Amino acid sequence: DYTESSLAVLDESIYDNLEFTRGTQDSIYSALRITWTSRHIYTGKDDDDNDTFTWGDATYVCINPAALETLGYNKEKNVDLKMFIDMKTVSLVLSRLKRRAFYPLAVLSFECSPNSYDPVTGDVVKFTNATLGISEMVIRITDVQRSDCRDQKVTIKAIQDIFALGDEEVIDITEDEAEIIDYTLENECQYVTVKDASAEVAPGGKALMVLAAQPSTGTAMGYNVKIDGQALGTYSFSPTGTLTSAYAAGLTFDTDTGFTITGCVGVEATTNSIGAWQRCGTTAIIDSGGDNWELISVRTITDHNDGTFTFSGIIRGMADTPNMTHASGARVWVLAEDIFTYDPIDVSGLALNAAISVDVTAFNHRQSSPTTTVSHTYGYRPETPYPPANLTVSGNTISWVACTRHSGAHNVNADTITASDSDTEGSWVIYQDNIELATVTTPEYTTTATGIFTIKSLLNGRYSEGKSITK
C-alpha cells in the first residue's frame, strides 16, 4: 500500500555495480488457468424450480492475445489454489498473477552507501537509469546484504513491482462447466531418504532429516512422517535429481568445477549473493547411500531448459560431512529451506544404533498416498569443534576469536563469524613444538616464552584443526 508519487527515487548518483535483467518472451505465458474448490457449482433446478448447487472444482481461464501473438503458440500456466474460495478472491489472485505471467518483469541488483539510501527488505522505491532509458520504474526491495567491510556497502536485490503495472489487455474466458481435477494419489513419494542430522543442523539435540520427493501424480501438498508408528510431523517436499557424471573430492571452496544433475523433480534456478552463499542460503545433500553423504552450500543453480541443472560455487564438506567423491547417478537433494533453519525431527529419546522404521505418506487436501517405509539405524553425529580464528600477539599474550556454530555458521566458514558468549567452544589447548602446555577456557594465553604456538579448540573430547602463530 503506497502512493507512487511519494516514493523515493534512486538514480546513478546513489548506486553502482548495477546488474539489470528483464525476462524474455520465454519467461511469459499466453494464458492463465486457475482452479479452486467452489461451493457454488450449478447443478440445475430442483422440483420446485429453484437453482441448486454443489461443491466441486471450478476453473477460470484468462488469455493474453498479445503474449499469444508474441510467442506464436499457446503457453499456459496452471495454478491450483487447493482451497475453498469465492469468485471475488479468485479475481484478486488473478489480478496479481496476470502481471507476473503476462509481463517480463525486470530483476536487478546494485550497491549503495547506507548514507545515500539505507534500505529495508520490502521497501518500494523508484529506479532511474538514463543509460538504460528507464525513468522512475517502481521496484520492490527483495533482499539486503550488509557488508562487514570498511566501505560499508549495502548490496540490494529488487524486482519490478507488479502493483505499479497497469492492467494488460486480456480476454477473460469462463468455462461453461467446471473441470474436475483428479486428486487421486496412486503413487508413493518418488524418492525417500533418512539421514542423521549433525549437531550443526540440530544444535544440542538428536535429530533426523527425512527427505522426500513429490509423487509423480503431482497434486500432493506435503508428506507426513511416522517413526515406529508415532506421528512426528508434516514436511515440505525437497527438490531432487541425480548426478550426470562423477563429482570428485576436491577443494573446500569449489568455484570452478561444480556438477550437473538430471531427472529433476521440483528443482529451480537460483542465485545467492556471496554473503548468503557463505551463510548457507541454498544448501543441498549429495547422497551416495547410507552414511556416505555430503552437505554443501550452493551459490548458483542454472537451468539449461533441457531437464538438467548445473550447481556451481560449492562449499563442500559442511557440518562435519566428508568431502568425498560421488559417482554418476548419486542423488542430490536441495533442502527445502536453509539447512540451519530446517526443522529436523527430534528423536532425543532414541538410543544410539537404534533400529527404527520410518513411514512417509504424501497427502493433499482430500486423501493420502500409499506409504513408503524406510528402515534406518540411528547414529548420532556429535558436535565438531571449530578451529580458533584471527590469532594475534600483543606483548606476552596470544589471543584469538572463538567461532560460532549458529546463525548460518559451519565448520568451513566459521572463522569469518564472531561468536556470541553462549556459542563458543568449550576450551582450547595450547601447544609448542607438539608439546601440550595448557588448557584454557577463555580465548587468550599469556607466556614469556617465544616460538611457534599452536591452538586447538576442544569440545566434547574432540579436537579441531590447529592454528599456529609465531611469538
N, C-alpha and C positions, 0 to 999 in steps of 0.2 A: 504494500500500500504506500504509494509515494506520488508526489506531484512532479512531473517530469521537468517543468520549468525551473524548479528549485534545486535540481541536482547539481553537485559539484562537477566541474569539467577538468579532465586530465588531458594535457597536451604534451608535446615533445619536450617542453621545458621542465616537466615534472618527472618523466620516466625515461628509462633507457633499456638496452638489451631486449628489445621487443621481439617476440615471436608471434606471428599472426597467421592463422589459417582459417579458411572458410570451407564448409562442406561442399563437395562436388555433387554433380547430378546423381552419382551412385549412392549418395547418402540420403536422398529424399525418396518419398513414396508418392504414388499417384492415388492411393485410396487407403482409407482407414475403416476397419471393421471392428466395432466394439460389441462385445457380448456380455450380458449380465443376467442375473436372475430376477425376473419380474413377477409380481403378484397379480398382474393385470393382463394376462394373455386371454384374448377374447375367444370364447368357445361357442358363441351363438346365443339363441333365445331359449328361455325355458318355457314351460307350458303356459305361463301367464304372460308371455311375450316380453319378459324382462331380459336385459342383457346379462350374460353370465361370464365369469372369468375364472381362471385358474392360475397357478404359478408355473413357471417354466423358463426356458432360456429364450431371451429376446435378443435380436441383433439389429444394429443400426450401421448403415454404410454411408460413408462420406467420400466423394470423389473430387479430386482437383484436376480439371481438364488441362490446365497449363502444365502441371507436372507430367500428366499423361502424354502430352504432345512433346515435351522435352525429352522424356525417356524413350518414347517410341513403343512402349509396351506397358502393360498394367503391372504395377508392383504394389502389392497390398500389405499393409501392416495390420496384424491381428492382435487385439488387446482383449483379454478375458478378465473382467473385473471380479469374478468369483464371489459375488455378494448380492444381497437384495438391495436394490436402489430404485429410485423413481426417475422419470424422464428428465426432470429438472437437473438432477445431479449428473445424469449422462451428458446433458448439454454443456455443463460446466467442464467436465472432464474432456469432452470432445473439443471445446474451445482451446484448451491448452495443448492437447495432443496435435491438433491441426497445425499449430505454429511450429511444433517440433518436427513433425513428419513432412510438411509441405515446404518448409523453408530451410535453405542451407545456412544454419547458424554459424556465426564467427566464434572462434575459440582463440584466446590469446593469453600470453604470459609476458610479464615485464618486471623490471626492478625499479624501485624508487627509494628515496630517503624518507624516513618517517617524519622528518622535519617539513617536507613538502606535502606529503599525504600519508597519514597513519591509518591503514585500512583495518577493517574488521570483516571476517567472513560473513557474507550476506549483504554487505554494502551494495548499493546501486548508485552508479555514477555515469557521467557521460564521457565518452572516449573520442578524442580527435587526433587525426594524423594527416597532415597535409600531403605527405608523400604518397600515402595510400588513397588519398581522396576521400577520407572519412571525416565527417563533421558531426560531432555530438551524437554518436551511436550509443545507445543506452546499454550498459553491461552490468552484470551482477558478479561480485567477487565470490569465487568458489573455494579458494584456498589461499592461505597466507603463511609464508615461511620466513621467520625472522632469523637473520644471520647472527652468529656468535662472534663474528669478526669485528675489527675496529671500524670498518667502513659503515657498519650498522645498516646495510642494505636490507630492504624487505622485498622478497620475491612474491609476486602476486599472480594467481591464475584467475581467469574470468571467462565468462561466456556471454554472448549477446542475450539480453533479457527478453524472453518470449512475451512478457506482459506489455512491452513497449511496441510490439509489432501490431500492425493493423490486421483486420480480418482479410484473409485471402479470398479470391473469387472461387467459390466452391459450389458444387451441385450436391445437395443432400438427398439421398435416396433411402427411404424407409422400406424395408422388405415387407411384403404383404403378409407373410406368415413367419412366425418365429422359427429360427433354425435351431434344431435340437443338437446339442453337443454331447458326444459320448464321453462321459466321465468315468467309464469303467477302467479300473486299474488291474489289468490282467497280468502285468509283468512285475516282477520284483525289482528292487533297485538294481541298476545295471552293474554297479561295482560297489563293494563294501570293503573297508579295511579298518583294523583296530590297532592303535599304537599307544604305547605307554608315554604319557606326557612327561616331559622333563620338568625339573624344578623351575626353570625359567618360564615355562608356559603356565605352570600352576604353583606359584611361589608358596612354599611352606606346606604343601599338601600332596597327597597321592591322587592321580587323575588319569583318565583315559581320553584319547581322542578317537571318536568313532566317525569316520568319514564315509559318505555315500553319494553316489551319482544318481541323478533323476531317472526314473524308469522311462523307457522309450515311448510309452503312451503319452507322456508329456503334460498331463493335467495334474500331476502331483504337486502339492504345495510345500511339503517338507517330509520329515521322517521321525518316527518315534523310536526310542531305544529302550530296551529292557536288558538287564543283566541278571542272569539266573532267575528270570521270571519277574523281577522287580522293575516297574516302570521308573525311568530316571529322567525323562525329559523329551522335548521336541526340538529338532535342529534343522538348519537350512542345508540344502544340497551344496556340495563342493564341486566346482568345475574340474574337469579331468581330461587327460589324454595320455598317449604313450610316446616314448622317445622314438624318433625316426632312425636314429643311429646312436652308437655308444657315446656316453659322456664321461670322459676320463677324469680321474682325480687330478687336481691342479692347484693353481694359485687360490688363496683365500678370496681375493677380490678378482674375479674373472670379468674383465671389461672388454675382452676381445673375442672369446670363443662362443659362449652361450650354447643353446641347444634348441632343437625344433621338435614339436610334438604333433601327432596326428590322431585321428579317431576321437576328435574332441567332443565333449559334452559340456555346454554352458560356458566355455572359455571366451573371454572378451579381451580386446586390445586395451592396454592401459600404459600410462607413463607417469612415473613418480619423480618429484624433484630430488636432488641429491640428499637433502635433509630427510625427506620422507623415506627414501631408499635406505639410508643408514639407520633409520629408526623403524625399519621393517614395515613400510606402508603396504607392500604386497609380499606375502610370504607363500611358500609352496613346499611340498614334500616330494622328493624323488624316492619312490618306493621300489627297492629291488627285492622285496619279500622278507617277511619275518622281522628281525631286528636290524636288517640291512637297509636303513633308510636315512636320508639326509635332509635336514631342514635348511632352506635357503631363503634369502631375500632377493627380490627381483625388481630391477628398476623399470624395464620396458618389456611389454608383451606386444608383438607385432602380428597383426592379422594379414595373411597373404591372400585371403579371399579364395583359397583353394582347399579349405579344410585343414590347413596347417597353421601353426602359430610359432613364432620364434621368441624365446626368452633370452634377454641379453642384460648385461650389467648384473652379475650374480655375486652375492656374498655367500660363501659356502661354509658348511660345517658349523652352522649356528646351534646354540643351545646344547653344546657338547655332543652333537651328532657327528659321525665320521665324514670327512671329506674323502669320498670314495668314488671308484669307477662304477658306472651304471651301464648295463648292457642295453642294446637296442630293444625296445619293447617294454622297458621299465615304465611303470605307471607314475605319472606326475599329477599331484593334487594341488590345485590352487585353493588355499584356505579361504573360506567364505568371508573371514574378517582378518584383520591384523592379528597375527598369532598371539600377541601379548594382550589382546583384549578378547581373544577367542574364549568361548565358555566351555572349558573341558568338563568332563563328567567326574564328579567327586566319587572316589572309591576308597576313601580313607579307612573303611572297615575291612578291606581286603588284605589278606596276608601275602607276603612275598611268595612268588611262584604258585599262587592260587590258580587253579584251572577254572575258567568261567565260560559261560555260554552267553553270547551277545546276540540278541534278536533285533533286527532292523526292519521296520514296516513303513512304507511310504503311505501318504494319505492325501486326500483332497477334502473338500467340504461335504462330500457325500459318502465316501467309502474308503477302505484301506486296501492296500495291495497284499499279495501273498508275502509271507515273512522270509527274510534272508537270515540264516543263523550262521554265526562265525564262532569257532572255538578259539580261545585265547588263553595264554598263560601269562599272568601279570608279573612284571618285573619292574620295580620302582627305579626310576632314573634319578639319582641323588644330585644335589646342587654341586656345580662345578665352581671352584674359586676362580675369580678373575685376577689377572696379574696387576700389580700396582702400576700407577701411571705417573708421568711427569716428575721423575726423580730429580731432586735438586740438592745442592750442598750449600750451606751457609755457615761458615766458621767450622765448628766441630759437629754440626747437626746435619744429618741426612733426612730429608723429608720427601713425602710422595703423596699422591692423591688416591684415596680409596674410591673404587669404582662401584657403580650401582648395578643391580640386577633387575630393576623395574623400569617403567616408563619408556619402553622401547629399547632398552639396552640388552646386550647379549655378550657372550664371551669373545666376540670378534670386534665389536665396535665400542666396548665399554670404556676403553681408555680415552675416549673423547667426551665422556659424560661424567660430570661430578656427582658424587653420591650425596644423598641426604644422610642425616645422622643415623636413621634407622635402617639404612640399606647396605651398610658396609660389610666387608668380610669380617670373620671372627677375629683373626690376628695375623701377624706377619712374622716370618722367620728371617733372621739376618745371617748371611754367610760371608766369610772372607777366605779365599783360596780353598773353597769347598769344605771349610770347617764351620760348623754351626756356632754362632756367637751368642745369640739371644733370641727370645720370642717376645714381641711387644704387642700391645692391644690398641695403641694409638699410632697413626701413620708418621712416626719420626723415630730416629735413633741417634743418640749422641755418643761420640767416641773421640779420643785424641789420636787414635791410630790412623794411618794413611794406607792407601792402596785401592784395590778394586773390591767393592762391596756388592753383593747380590741379595735382593729381597724377593721372597716368595710369599704369596698370600696363602693362608691356611684356613680351611673351612671343613668342618665335619671329618677331620682326619685326612683330607685330600689337599694336595699342594698344587698351586698354579705354576705356570711357566715363570722362571726367574727373570728379573730385570736388574741390570747392573749399572753402576756408576763409579767413577773414579774420584776419590777424595784425596 
